[in-house]
Amino acid sequence: MSSVGLVEMKEVLNFLGLDAVVTADKNIDLIKLAVENWIQSVYCKRTLINKEYTERYDGTGDVELLLNNYPVVALNRLSIGALEVIGIKNTASVGHASVSVSASVVLLFSDGTTTPLSLTTYDTLTKLTNAINAVPNWNASLMSSAYGFYPSSELLEQFGLQGVRGNVIYLEIPDEGEDDFEVYPDEGKIYLFHGFPEGRRNIYVSYTAGYVVIPNDLKLATLILIKNIYQRRSEESFGVMGYSIAGLSNSFKEGLPDQTESILRKYKKTLI
């Protein structure tokens, strides 16, 4: 049974007038999860539950940046641009060599052979550099010894970096954090006094957003929608697909139950 969400399972059971014995009906959990996902991803277009985020944005030249989620509870770092921290070279005479970096792994590709290096296993840049050097025909070096103790999880995602003909590939981390900014938590807005320079994914933000305590009216709207779908579960046309995002959207296309729309409208993200 799910426990983390806009409402707790015990609140769902109470609202449905059920006791714990009836929770053997597995559809309750499916309905709860589907409704919570629908409210956030489809209707409100933002995550309402408290959560940590690491995101990249395009700089527009404006002084304001709108975050994907709010209210902002904490901002760990706001960075502009990136630092080159590891240089990598493939030394083999191959037709193709490349490097990709995801959130969890560095992939070295050389003429049909792919070598994965886990960022959990090689959790500092020194360890990762040594691991790359241990792979045949790959050389790596830190751009500064000061970067050695930086966590590998700081590396920015990069894909298909080409390393043919001795070309040096550079892995990057976010630049030093900014400090001359103002956060408007309820709007999810950051005001940077000197502006966000234009660029593609050149703004890096690490922050926490969402409600630590879910507002009571939002809980009520969630419970009403759960009850609405639960009461329809026995309809012949309402199968498992009814618990999907698309299924719920179809169920509510003619309007939401009484009370819920006026409540949820308050939490709906305005797209600019």
Residue pairs with C-beta under 8 A, 6 or more apart in sequence:
1 9
1 23
1 28
1 29
2 9
2 29
2 32
2 33
3 9
4 49
5 32
5 33
5 36
5 49
6 36
6 39
6 40
6 48
6 49
6 214
6 218
6 219
6 222
7 32
7 36
7 214
7 219
7 222
7 223
7 226
9 23
9 28
9 29
9 32
11 219
11 223
12 28
12 32
12 223
12 226
13 19
13 20
13 22
13 23
13 28
15 223
15 226
15 227
16 28
16 226
16 227
16 230
18 28
22 28
23 29
27 230
27 233
27 243
28 230
30 240
30 243
31 226
31 229
31 230
31 233
31 243
32 226
33 243
34 229
34 243
34 244
34 245
34 247
34 248
35 222
35 225
35 226
35 229
35 248
36 222
37 245
38 225
38 245
38 248
38 249
38 252
39 48
39 221
39 222
39 225
39 264
40 46
40 47
40 48
40 49
41 245
42 245
42 248
42 249
43 264
43 268
44 264
44 267
44 268
44 269
45 268
45 269
45 271
46 68
46 69
46 70
46 267
46 269
47 69
47 209
47 210
48 210
48 211
48 214
48 218
48 267
49 210
49 211
49 214
50 73
50 208
50 209
50 210
50 211
50 212
51 69
51 208
51 209
51 210
52 206
52 207
52 208
53 67
53 68
53 69
53 205
53 206
53 207
53 208
53 209
54 204
54 205
54 206
55 67
55 68
55 204
55 205
55 206
55 207
56 156
56 201
56 202
56 203
56 204
56 205
57 65
57 196
57 201
57 203
57 205
58 198
58 199
58 200
58 201
58 202
58 203
59 80
59 196
59 197
59 198
59 199
59 202
59 203
60 196
60 198
61 195
61 196
61 197
61 198
62 195
62 196
63 191
63 192
63 193
63 194
63 195
63 196
64 189
64 190
64 191
64 192
64 196
65 189
65 190
65 192
65 196
65 203
65 205
66 187
66 188
66 189
66 272
67 188
67 189
67 190
67 205
67 207
67 209
68 188
69 188
69 209
69 210
70 185
70 186
70 187
70 188
70 209
71 185
71 186
71 188
71 209
71 210
71 211
72 183
72 184
72 185
72 188
72 207
72 208
72 209
73 185
73 207
73 208
73 209
73 210
73 212
74 207
74 208
75 183
75 190
75 205
75 206
75 207
75 208
76 206
76 207
76 208
77 174
77 177
77 204
77 205
77 206
78 177
78 178
78 181
78 190
78 192
78 203
78 204
78 205
79 174
79 175
79 176
79 177
79 178
79 203
79 204
79 205
80 175
80 178
80 196
80 197
80 202
80 203
80 204
81 174
81 175
81 197
81 199
81 202
82 156
82 172
82 173
82 174
82 175
82 202
82 204
83 143
83 147
83 172
83 173
83 174
83 175
83 176
84 143
84 170
84 171
84 172
85 125
85 142
85 143
85 144
85 147
85 150
85 155
85 170
85 171
85 172
85 173
86 125
86 128
86 129
86 132
86 140
86 141
86 142
86 143
86 147
86 170
86 171
87 140
87 141
87 143
87 168
87 169
87 170
88 99
88 132
88 138
88 139
88 140
88 163
88 168
88 169
88 170
88 171
89 138
89 139
89 140
89 163
89 166
89 167
89 168
89 169
90 97
90 108
90 110
90 137
90 138
90 139
90 163
90 164
90 166
91 137
91 138
91 139
91 166
92 110
92 111
92 136
92 137
94 110
94 111
94 137
94 164
95 111
95 164
96 109
96 110
96 111
96 164
97 108
97 109
97 110
97 111
97 162
97 163
97 164
98 109
98 160
98 161
98 162
98 163
98 169
99 106
99 107
99 108
99 109
99 158
99 161
99 163
99 169
99 171
100 106
100 107
100 109
100 158
100 159
100 160
100 161
101 107
101 155
101 156
101 157
101 158
101 159
101 171
102 157
102 159
103 119
103 153
103 157
104 118
104 119
104 120
105 116
105 117
105 118
105 119
106 116
106 117
106 119
106 128
106 132
106 152
106 155
106 171
107 114
107 115
107 116
107 117
108 114
108 115
108 117
108 132
108 135
108 138
109 115
110 137
110 138
115 135
115 138
117 128
117 131
117 132
117 135
119 128
119 152
119 153
119 155
121 127
121 131
122 128
122 130
122 131
122 152
123 151
123 152
123 153
124 148
124 149
124 150
124 151
124 152
125 142
125 147
125 148
125 149
125 150
125 151
125 152
126 142
126 148
126 149
127 152
128 140
128 152
129 140
129 141
129 142
129 148
132 138
132 139
132 140
133 139
133 140
142 148
143 170
147 173
150 173
154 173
154 174
155 171
155 172
155 173
156 171
156 172
156 173
156 174
156 204
158 171
158 172
161 169
161 170
162 169
163 169
174 204
175 204
178 192
180 192
180 193
180 194
181 190
181 191
181 192
181 193
182 190
182 191
182 193
183 189
183 190
183 191
184 190
184 191
188 209
190 205
196 203
211 218
217 263
217 266
218 263
218 264
218 267
220 259
220 263
221 259
221 260
221 263
221 264
224 257
224 258
224 259
224 260
225 252
225 256
225 257
225 260
228 251
228 257
229 242
229 243
229 248
229 251
232 238
232 242
232 251
233 242
241 247
242 248
242 251
255 261
256 264
